[in-house]
Structure formats: C-alpha cells, structure tokens
Amino acid sequence: MRGIYWLASYPRSGNTWLRLMLNSYERGGKPVNINNLPISNLMYNRSFADTVLGQAMGDLLPAEILALRPTVMRAVRDSRNNPVMLKTHDMRLRLADGEWQLPADVSLGGVYLVRDPRDVALSLARFMDLSIDKTIDVMGNSEQMLANSITRQNIHLVNILGGWSEHVLSWMSPVPFPVHVVRYEDMRRDPVSTLAGVLPALGYAVDMDKIRAAVAETSLETLRRQEEANGFVEYPSPNRFFGEGRVGGWSARLGSAQAERICADHRFVMQQLGYLD
C-alpha cells in the first residue's frame, strides 16, 4: 500500500518531539539520534522537486511552485512501495486551480498537533529570532508563507502556513482522510497515553512496553543534552531548538497586552480547544 501519513502542525507545537518518539518506537524503544531522523521532509526538498519535475524550481515564482506541489506529493508517494510518513507545516487548502495542496489521493491519514498559541508565540519568537510582538503579527497573518524569500534561494519549497487559527481550522475541519488531533499539553502531561493514541492513526500496532521505552528515551531533557553536545542539523542556528517545552509558560513571560492580543486574534479556536477554560 502506497501513500502518505502526515505529521502536521503549526511550527513549535511538538512535531519534532513526536517524530523522535516514533523513531524510537519503530526501533523497539531504543535511544534516538536527533541528527538521524528518517521521518522525512522530502516534500519540501527543492533538489528532489527539481529532479521529479525536470526543471529548476528556483526559477519559478511562489505561485508557480505551489501549483506544482501536488505533483511533487504524488512523486513522493510513487517513490516508495510502502507508506511514508512526512512532516508538514502546511495548511490544508485549495490552490488557485482548485486542487488541494495536500491531495487526498496521496493521503492515508494524519496526526495534527496543536498547542496553546500563547506558548507557541514564545517558542516561535526564539525559533525565528523575532520579537514577541512581531511573532504575534506572523501568527495572525492569514497569508503567511514559509521559505518564500525573494533575496536568496531556500533549500526548501515555499509553502503556505497561514495564521494560527486558519491553520488549526484547516486540519480540524472535515477532511477526506482520518486526522487524529493531539494537544501538545496532553502529550506533555501523559506522553505514554498520547503515543498509544497516535500509533493506530499512523498505521502502527500498539505495544505498550515499546511505548514506555520510547517515551523514556525521548524526554525533552535528553534531547536538549544531545543538541548541546552535537547541535541539530535540521536547525543550524545559535538559538537552541529544544527548549523547556513548558505548558503555560506564557503566563510569566508574556505581557498582559501581548496575551490579550493573542486571545483577541484567536479566541474562537482557543475556546474550541479549551485554552480559555
């Protein structure tokens, strides 16, 4: 059976942590190497797309690249004999020609990770090296894109991120393939139960002994120590990738006006997810 399982999220919502748990689980709960993650970013890889399409994507405008994304997705599917798991920060949306950016015919299912946007703002500001106020602007921009610099060629393909609320709603709305929604806060509180719920959604059998071992080997403290010792090749930056992962850290670090602004921008979705209870 060919097809793609999606590990989807708005940035800084626990996607990489879950990928590492899955990597450990696949290998029987063994330790992980953060710099050897097999769960692929292939869908964003410019050189792969250049090969598939027979043309240099760097010569195209963002809108032209986006129009070709479904073709790249089908090439990813067809390059494997078995299901492939891909990380994505894409919104689910229709492109200008009416086709879905992540086509249903390549999609077997997915997991969508969501996190309190107030905590996302803190983590994303550090990740993007922006002020918190500017980060709040980014999170509220329904037309936000990634990898769309006009001054340099990015190694990744442009993709549509959208605003935080639009992103969440695009994955929580009815879709033509099953999507299992996970709150980051629940994964932090009880990673064993969370991983046990995620596995069937991605086509895995559930083995509780392997789950407990995988969770033990991928604590955030362990991952931070690896990054401190060896760096993290997916994120070559002076700022660390693996933070404290705190739940509710925003209450001590956001100004009241900043927190209120995030709530004003995203109140409807935050209420749906229980973040304003």
C-alpha positions as CSV (number, residue, x, y, z in Angstrom):
1,M,0.0,0.0,0.0
2,R,1.4,3.3,-1.1
3,G,0.5,6.7,0.4
4,I,1.5,9.4,2.9
5,Y,0.8,9.7,6.6
6,W,1.1,13.3,7.7
7,L,2.6,14.6,10.9
8,A,1.1,18.1,10.7
9,S,1.3,21.1,13.0
10,Y,1.8,24.8,13.2
11,P,5.5,25.4,14.0
12,R,6.7,24.9,17.6
13,S,3.8,22.6,18.6
14,G,5.7,19.4,19.3
15,N,6.1,17.9,15.8
16,T,9.8,17.1,16.1
17,W,9.4,15.6,19.6
18,L,6.7,13.3,18.3
19,R,8.8,12.3,15.3
20,L,11.6,11.3,17.7
21,M,9.2,9.3,19.8
22,L,8.0,7.4,16.7
23,N,11.6,6.9,15.6
24,S,12.4,5.2,18.9
25,Y,9.2,3.2,18.9
26,E,10.0,1.9,15.4
27,R,13.3,0.6,16.7
28,G,11.9,-1.1,19.8
29,G,12.3,1.8,22.2
30,K,16.0,2.3,21.6
31,P,17.8,5.7,22.1
32,V,17.5,8.2,19.2
33,N,19.9,10.4,17.4
34,I,18.4,13.7,16.8
35,N,20.6,14.2,13.7
36,N,19.4,11.0,12.1
37,L,15.7,11.4,11.7
38,P,14.2,9.2,9.0
39,I,10.7,10.7,9.1
40,S,11.1,12.9,6.0
41,N,10.9,16.5,5.0
42,L,11.1,15.2,1.4
43,M,8.0,17.1,0.3
44,Y,9.8,20.4,0.9
45,N,13.2,19.4,-0.6
46,R,14.0,21.6,-3.6
47,S,16.5,19.3,-5.1
48,F,14.0,16.4,-5.0
49,A,11.4,18.5,-6.7
50,D,13.9,19.7,-9.3
51,T,14.6,16.0,-10.2
52,V,10.9,15.0,-10.2
53,L,9.8,17.9,-12.4
54,G,12.8,18.1,-14.6
55,Q,13.2,21.8,-14.1
56,A,14.8,24.2,-11.6
57,M,12.2,25.3,-9.0
58,G,14.4,28.2,-8.2
59,D,13.5,29.8,-11.5
60,L,9.8,29.8,-10.6
61,L,7.6,32.3,-8.6
62,P,6.0,31.2,-5.4
63,A,2.6,30.8,-7.0
64,E,4.1,28.6,-9.7
65,I,5.8,26.4,-7.1
66,L,2.6,26.0,-5.1
67,A,0.8,24.9,-8.3
68,L,3.3,22.1,-8.7
69,R,3.2,20.9,-5.1
70,P,0.5,18.2,-5.7
71,T,2.7,16.7,-8.5
72,V,5.6,16.6,-6.1
73,M,3.4,14.9,-3.5
74,R,2.4,12.2,-5.9
75,A,6.1,11.6,-6.8
76,V,6.9,11.2,-3.1
77,R,4.1,8.6,-2.9
78,D,5.2,6.8,-6.0
79,S,8.8,6.7,-5.0
80,R,8.0,4.2,-2.2
81,N,6.4,0.8,-2.1
82,N,5.2,1.2,1.4
83,P,3.5,4.1,3.3
84,V,5.8,7.1,4.0
85,M,5.4,9.4,6.9
86,L,6.1,13.1,6.3
87,K,6.3,16.2,8.5
88,T,4.3,19.2,7.3
89,H,3.6,22.7,8.5
90,D,1.2,23.3,5.5
91,M,-2.3,24.4,5.9
92,R,-4.9,22.2,4.2
93,L,-6.2,24.5,1.5
94,R,-7.2,24.5,-2.2
95,L,-4.7,26.1,-4.6
96,A,-5.7,28.5,-7.4
97,D,-6.6,25.7,-9.7
98,G,-8.9,24.1,-7.2
99,E,-6.7,21.2,-6.3
100,W,-5.8,20.5,-2.6
101,Q,-2.3,21.4,-1.7
102,L,-2.1,18.0,0.1
103,P,-4.1,15.8,-2.3
104,A,-6.5,13.3,-0.8
105,D,-5.4,10.6,-3.3
106,V,-1.9,10.5,-1.7
107,S,-3.1,10.8,1.9
108,L,-3.7,7.7,4.1
109,G,-4.2,9.7,7.3
110,G,-2.6,12.0,9.7
111,V,-1.9,13.4,13.2
112,Y,-2.3,17.1,13.9
113,L,-0.5,18.6,16.9
114,V,-1.9,21.8,18.4
115,R,-0.5,24.0,21.2
116,D,-1.8,27.0,23.1
117,P,-0.9,29.9,20.8
118,R,0.4,31.9,23.8
119,D,3.1,29.3,24.4
120,V,3.7,29.0,20.6
121,A,4.4,32.7,20.4
122,L,7.2,32.4,23.0
123,S,8.8,29.4,21.3
124,L,8.3,30.7,17.7
125,A,9.9,34.1,18.6
126,R,13.1,32.4,19.7
127,F,13.0,30.0,16.8
128,M,12.5,32.8,14.2
129,D,14.7,35.3,16.1
130,L,11.9,37.8,16.1
131,S,10.4,40.0,18.9
132,I,7.3,38.6,20.5
133,D,5.2,41.4,19.1
134,K,6.4,40.7,15.5
135,T,5.8,37.0,16.1
136,I,2.2,37.7,17.1
137,D,1.9,39.6,13.8
138,V,3.1,36.5,12.0
139,M,0.7,34.2,13.8
140,G,-2.2,36.5,12.9
141,N,-1.3,36.7,9.2
142,S,-3.7,34.6,7.2
143,E,-1.4,34.8,4.1
144,Q,1.9,33.9,5.9
145,M,4.3,31.8,3.9
146,L,7.5,29.9,4.7
147,A,10.6,29.6,2.6
148,N,9.5,32.5,0.3
149,S,12.5,34.8,0.5
150,I,12.9,37.0,-2.6
151,T,16.6,37.7,-1.7
152,R,18.0,34.2,-1.6
153,Q,17.2,30.7,-2.8
154,N,15.9,28.5,0.0
155,I,16.7,24.8,0.1
156,H,13.0,24.2,0.8
157,L,10.0,24.8,-1.3
158,V,7.6,27.6,-0.5
159,N,4.6,26.6,1.5
160,I,1.5,28.3,2.9
161,L,1.4,28.5,6.7
162,G,-1.4,31.0,7.2
163,G,-2.3,32.3,10.6
164,W,-2.5,30.1,13.7
165,S,-6.3,30.0,13.7
166,E,-6.6,29.3,10.0
167,H,-4.0,26.6,10.2
168,V,-5.8,24.8,13.1
169,L,-9.2,25.0,11.5
170,S,-7.9,23.7,8.2
171,W,-6.9,20.4,9.9
172,M,-9.8,20.2,12.3
173,S,-12.4,20.7,9.7
174,P,-13.8,17.6,7.9
175,V,-11.2,16.1,5.6
176,P,-11.3,13.2,3.1
177,F,-8.8,11.2,5.2
178,P,-8.7,10.5,9.0
179,V,-6.9,13.0,11.2
180,H,-6.1,12.4,14.9
181,V,-5.8,15.7,16.8
182,V,-3.4,15.8,19.7
183,R,-3.0,18.7,22.1
184,Y,0.7,19.4,23.0
185,E,-0.4,19.9,26.6
186,D,-1.8,16.4,26.7
187,M,1.4,15.0,25.2
188,R,3.4,16.8,27.8
189,R,1.2,15.6,30.7
190,D,0.9,12.0,29.6
191,P,3.2,11.1,26.6
192,V,2.6,7.4,27.1
193,S,-1.2,7.6,26.5
194,T,-0.7,10.2,23.8
195,L,1.7,8.0,21.8
196,A,-0.6,5.0,22.3
197,G,-3.4,7.0,20.7
198,V,-1.2,8.3,17.9
199,L,0.1,5.0,16.7
200,P,-3.1,3.5,15.2
201,A,-3.7,6.8,13.3
202,L,-0.3,6.3,11.6
203,G,-0.8,2.6,10.8
204,Y,1.2,1.1,13.7
205,A,0.3,-1.7,16.0
206,V,0.4,-0.7,19.7
207,D,3.0,-2.3,22.0
208,M,2.8,-0.7,25.5
209,D,6.3,-1.8,26.5
210,K,7.9,-0.2,23.4
211,I,5.8,2.9,24.0
212,R,7.1,3.3,27.6
213,A,10.7,2.7,26.4
214,A,10.3,5.2,23.5
215,V,8.9,7.9,25.8
216,A,11.8,7.3,28.3
217,E,14.4,7.7,25.6
218,T,13.0,10.9,24.2
219,S,12.5,13.1,27.2
220,L,13.0,16.8,26.4
221,E,15.9,16.8,28.8
222,T,17.6,14.0,26.8
223,L,17.0,15.8,23.5
224,R,18.4,19.1,24.9
225,R,21.6,17.4,26.1
226,Q,22.1,15.9,22.6
227,E,21.6,19.3,21.0
228,E,24.0,20.9,23.4
229,A,26.6,18.3,22.6
230,N,26.2,17.9,18.8
231,G,23.9,20.6,17.5
232,F,20.8,19.9,15.5
233,V,21.3,19.7,11.7
234,E,17.7,20.5,10.9
235,Y,18.1,23.8,12.7
236,P,21.6,25.3,12.3
237,S,21.2,28.4,14.5
238,P,22.9,29.9,17.5
239,N,19.4,29.7,19.2
240,R,18.6,26.2,20.6
241,F,15.9,24.2,19.0
242,F,14.8,22.1,22.0
243,G,13.5,24.4,24.7
244,E,12.0,23.7,28.0
245,G,8.6,22.8,26.5
246,R,6.8,24.3,29.3
247,V,3.0,24.3,29.4
248,G,1.6,27.7,30.5
249,G,5.0,29.4,30.4
250,W,3.3,32.4,28.7
251,S,1.7,33.5,32.0
252,A,5.1,34.5,33.4
253,R,6.7,35.7,30.2
254,L,4.1,37.5,28.0
255,G,3.0,41.0,28.8
256,S,-0.7,41.3,29.6
257,A,-1.3,43.3,26.4
258,Q,0.5,40.6,24.3
259,A,-1.5,37.8,25.8
260,E,-4.7,39.8,25.3
261,R,-3.8,40.4,21.7
262,I,-3.3,36.7,21.0
263,C,-6.6,35.9,22.6
264,A,-8.3,38.6,20.5
265,D,-6.8,37.2,17.3
266,H,-7.6,33.6,18.1
267,R,-10.4,33.5,20.6
268,F,-12.8,31.3,18.7
269,V,-10.3,28.5,18.1
270,M,-8.8,28.8,21.6
271,Q,-12.2,28.3,23.1
272,Q,-12.8,25.2,21.0
273,L,-9.6,23.7,22.2
274,G,-10.2,24.5,25.9
275,Y,-7.4,27.1,26.1
276,L,-9.6,29.7,27.7
277,D,-11.3,27.5,30.2
